Amino acid sequence: MAAACPEIRIRCDPAPPEALSCARVAAEPEVALGLVAAEMAATAHRVEAAAARTAMSVYAIKIGQATVLPWALGLGWWHPDRVRLGGDGGHGWHTLHLPGAPSPVGLAELVEGIFEGHLFRVAGHLAAVRGCARPTMLGQIGFGIGTAFARAARGGADPARLSLAHQQLCATLPWLAPTGRLLPGPHGLTYLRNHCCLFWTAPDEAACRSCPRRTDEDRLST
């Protein structure tokens, strides 16, 4: 798992008290909206919708790394309620706390637990921010799941296995495929999003590497 998540530390011992409980993010609107405030504080964002979309994208990557990624690798999963995040939020998450061993999981339980049971609830809380309606936030969730797979491939995980797992998810979830494409590229796999996160609206920031305003060739080369 550590090799498949090259940008974040993985810890399997009990999380410290200050770590963020992902169960609370899904259950409590004020905790979910705290992700937006953390993203505003940690980056140059000045548009709240951009911070909320980016926060959803980044959070979905971390949840994807704890759930769909280990499932895709044949390891099982950590239910989102077991997951804790260490760091100061937004782009400042530095540790993914996955206590104990992963549990066996089938596709139907996985999909229910991650999406209806967790990420859709978080997206519903963030919809309080203008410009973050459900279709847009589904795009951020799709980006997070696809990017978890792409980063794992760059870390050395089998890209063919990851691509097959993503195809299985898309076949089960009709909304997922329209959010973007997981494609082979010079670095293993690259996810090309279809829904903008508005990161480019931050002062002195360029478009993100997966920005749909860029060409496929440009995005696949980074």
C-alpha positions as CSV (number, residue, x, y, z in Angstrom):
1,M,0.0,0.0,0.0
2,A,2.8,2.4,0.9
3,A,4.3,2.1,-2.6
4,A,0.9,2.5,-4.2
5,C,0.4,5.8,-2.4
6,P,3.7,7.6,-3.0
7,E,2.6,11.1,-2.0
8,I,1.3,10.3,1.5
9,R,2.5,8.4,4.5
10,I,0.5,5.2,5.4
11,R,0.3,4.4,9.1
12,C,-1.5,1.2,10.5
13,D,-1.1,2.0,14.2
14,P,-3.8,3.9,16.1
15,A,-4.2,7.5,14.9
16,P,-3.4,10.4,17.2
17,P,-6.4,12.2,18.7
18,E,-5.9,15.2,16.5
19,A,-6.3,13.2,13.3
20,L,-9.5,13.9,11.3
21,S,-12.1,11.2,11.5
22,C,-13.6,10.5,8.0
23,A,-16.7,9.2,9.7
24,R,-17.3,12.7,11.1
25,V,-16.7,14.3,7.7
26,A,-19.6,12.3,6.2
27,A,-21.9,12.7,9.3
28,E,-21.4,16.4,10.3
29,P,-21.8,19.2,7.8
30,E,-19.7,21.6,9.8
31,V,-16.7,19.2,9.7
32,A,-17.1,18.7,5.9
33,L,-17.2,22.5,5.4
34,G,-14.1,22.7,7.5
35,L,-12.3,21.1,4.6
36,V,-13.2,24.1,2.5
37,A,-11.8,26.5,5.1
38,A,-8.6,24.4,5.4
39,E,-8.2,24.5,1.6
40,M,-8.6,28.3,1.5
41,A,-6.0,28.6,4.3
42,A,-3.5,26.2,2.7
43,T,-3.6,27.5,-0.8
44,A,-4.0,30.7,-2.8
45,H,-7.7,30.1,-3.4
46,R,-9.9,33.2,-3.2
47,V,-13.0,31.7,-4.8
48,E,-15.0,29.5,-2.3
49,A,-16.4,27.2,-5.0
50,A,-12.9,26.5,-6.2
51,A,-11.7,25.7,-2.7
52,A,-14.8,23.4,-2.2
53,R,-14.3,21.6,-5.5
54,T,-10.6,21.1,-4.8
55,A,-11.3,20.0,-1.2
56,M,-13.7,17.3,-2.6
57,S,-11.2,16.2,-5.2
58,V,-8.3,15.9,-2.7
59,Y,-10.5,14.2,-0.1
60,A,-11.8,11.7,-2.6
61,I,-8.3,10.8,-3.6
62,K,-7.5,9.9,0.1
63,I,-10.7,7.9,0.5
64,G,-10.1,6.2,-2.8
65,Q,-6.6,5.2,-1.6
66,A,-8.1,3.6,1.5
67,T,-11.0,1.8,-0.2
68,V,-11.1,1.2,-4.0
69,L,-7.3,1.0,-4.3
70,P,-6.7,-1.9,-1.9
71,W,-9.8,-3.6,-3.4
72,A,-8.3,-3.2,-6.9
73,L,-5.1,-4.7,-5.6
74,G,-6.9,-7.7,-4.1
75,L,-6.3,-6.7,-0.5
76,G,-9.8,-5.9,0.7
77,W,-10.6,-2.4,2.0
78,W,-10.7,-0.1,5.0
79,H,-14.2,1.1,5.5
80,P,-14.3,4.9,5.4
81,D,-15.4,5.1,9.0
82,R,-12.1,3.5,10.0
83,V,-10.0,6.0,8.1
84,R,-8.3,9.0,9.7
85,L,-6.3,11.8,8.0
86,G,-3.3,13.6,9.5
87,G,-2.3,17.1,8.5
88,D,-3.8,20.5,8.2
89,G,-6.4,19.8,5.5
90,G,-6.7,20.4,1.8
91,H,-3.3,20.0,0.1
92,G,-1.8,19.7,3.6
93,W,-2.8,16.1,4.3
94,H,0.4,14.1,5.0
95,T,-0.7,10.9,6.7
96,L,-3.4,8.3,5.9
97,H,-4.2,6.3,9.0
98,L,-5.5,2.8,8.2
99,P,-5.8,1.0,11.5
100,G,-5.4,-2.8,11.6
101,A,-5.7,-5.0,8.6
102,P,-8.0,-4.5,5.6
103,S,-11.3,-6.3,5.6
104,P,-12.6,-8.5,2.7
105,V,-15.2,-6.7,0.5
106,G,-17.2,-7.4,-2.5
107,L,-18.0,-4.9,-5.3
108,A,-21.6,-4.2,-4.1
109,E,-20.6,-3.5,-0.5
110,L,-17.6,-1.4,-1.7
111,V,-19.7,0.8,-3.9
112,E,-22.4,1.3,-1.3
113,G,-19.9,2.0,1.5
114,I,-17.8,4.5,-0.5
115,F,-20.3,6.4,-2.6
116,E,-23.8,6.3,-1.2
117,G,-22.5,5.8,2.4
118,H,-19.7,8.3,2.4
119,L,-18.6,10.5,-0.6
120,F,-22.1,11.5,-1.7
121,R,-22.9,12.6,1.8
122,V,-19.7,14.7,1.9
123,A,-20.6,16.2,-1.5
124,G,-24.1,16.9,-0.1
125,H,-22.6,19.0,2.7
126,L,-20.4,20.9,0.3
127,A,-23.3,21.7,-2.0
128,A,-24.0,24.5,0.5
129,V,-21.2,26.3,-1.3
130,R,-22.5,28.1,-4.4
131,G,-21.2,26.5,-7.6
132,C,-20.9,23.0,-6.0
133,A,-24.1,21.3,-7.2
134,R,-24.2,17.5,-7.5
135,P,-23.1,17.1,-11.1
136,T,-20.0,19.2,-10.5
137,M,-19.2,17.3,-7.3
138,L,-19.6,13.9,-8.9
139,G,-16.9,15.1,-11.3
140,Q,-14.6,15.8,-8.3
141,I,-15.3,12.4,-6.8
142,G,-14.6,10.7,-10.2
143,F,-11.3,12.6,-10.4
144,G,-10.4,11.5,-6.9
145,I,-11.0,7.8,-7.6
146,G,-9.2,7.9,-11.0
147,T,-6.3,9.8,-9.5
148,A,-5.9,7.3,-6.7
149,F,-5.4,4.6,-9.4
150,A,-3.1,6.8,-11.5
151,R,-0.8,7.6,-8.6
152,A,-0.7,3.9,-7.7
153,A,0.4,3.0,-11.2
154,R,3.1,5.7,-11.0
155,G,4.2,4.0,-7.7
156,G,4.6,0.7,-9.4
157,A,1.2,-1.0,-9.1
158,D,0.1,-3.0,-12.2
159,P,-1.6,-0.5,-14.5
160,A,-3.6,-3.3,-16.3
161,R,-5.1,-4.4,-13.1
162,L,-5.9,-0.9,-12.0
163,S,-7.5,-0.1,-15.4
164,L,-9.7,-3.2,-15.2
165,A,-10.8,-2.3,-11.7
166,H,-11.8,1.2,-12.9
167,Q,-13.7,-0.3,-15.8
168,Q,-15.6,-2.5,-13.3
169,L,-16.5,0.5,-11.3
170,C,-17.7,2.4,-14.4
171,A,-19.8,-0.5,-15.4
172,T,-21.5,-0.5,-12.0
173,L,-21.9,3.2,-11.6
174,P,-23.3,4.9,-14.8
175,W,-22.3,8.4,-13.6
176,L,-18.6,7.5,-13.2
177,A,-17.4,7.1,-16.8
178,P,-18.6,10.6,-17.9
179,T,-16.5,12.2,-15.2
180,G,-13.2,11.4,-16.9
181,R,-10.9,8.8,-18.5
182,L,-8.1,6.7,-17.0
183,L,-5.6,6.4,-19.8
184,P,-2.1,4.8,-20.3
185,G,0.6,7.4,-20.7
186,P,4.4,7.8,-20.3
187,H,4.1,7.5,-16.5
188,G,1.9,4.5,-16.3
189,L,-1.7,5.8,-16.0
190,T,-3.1,9.4,-16.1
191,Y,-6.6,10.5,-15.2
192,L,-8.1,13.1,-17.5
193,R,-11.0,14.9,-15.7
194,N,-14.0,16.3,-17.5
195,H,-15.2,18.6,-14.6
196,C,-13.1,21.6,-13.7
197,C,-12.0,22.2,-10.1
198,L,-11.4,25.9,-10.8
199,F,-7.9,25.7,-9.4
200,W,-6.8,28.1,-12.1
201,T,-8.9,30.9,-10.5
202,A,-6.4,31.2,-7.6
203,P,-4.0,34.1,-8.0
204,D,-0.7,33.2,-9.6
205,E,-1.8,29.6,-10.2
206,A,-1.8,27.8,-13.5
207,A,-4.3,25.2,-14.5
208,C,-4.0,21.9,-12.7
209,R,-2.3,19.1,-14.5
210,S,-5.6,17.4,-15.3
211,C,-7.5,20.6,-16.2
212,P,-10.1,19.9,-19.0
213,R,-9.2,23.3,-20.5
214,R,-5.9,21.7,-21.6
215,T,-5.5,19.2,-24.5
216,D,-5.3,15.5,-24.0
217,E,-1.7,15.5,-25.3
218,D,-0.7,18.1,-22.8
219,R,-2.3,16.4,-19.9
220,L,-0.9,13.0,-20.8
221,S,2.7,14.4,-21.0
222,T,2.8,15.6,-17.4
